[in-house]
Amino acid sequence: MVAGDLNQDLRGQHYYGSKACREILRSGLRSAGLVCLTGTGSFGDGELDHPPIDHVCASPGADRTLTHTVEGWNRDVDGLRLSDHGGTLAEMEVRHAQ
């Protein structure tokens, strides 16, 4: 699993970073066997003001399956600005394949 501020949107309409870096990052994740769980289309309507640049990427590993859900929240909570980024939460479950 890799999680962090990757400073790059990865899916959906281009928002932040460069298109060249987007492709380099996607290629690196594929080479490592990782899937981005937190791309733009992963969140419900209105959960984030902008496409995320903070990501959670994971792989189930050999002979396993990965299920996940993601949630986002805007950077303001109860009128207080918490960050210059929206929040990202990913819940994952890895199981042995049957």
Buried (B, 14 or more C-beta within 10 A) or exposed (E): EBBEEBEBBBBEEEEBBEEEEBEEBBEEBEEEEBBBBBBBEBBEEEBBEEBBBBBBBBBBEEEEEBEBEBBBBBBEEEEEEEEEBBBBEBEBEBEEEE
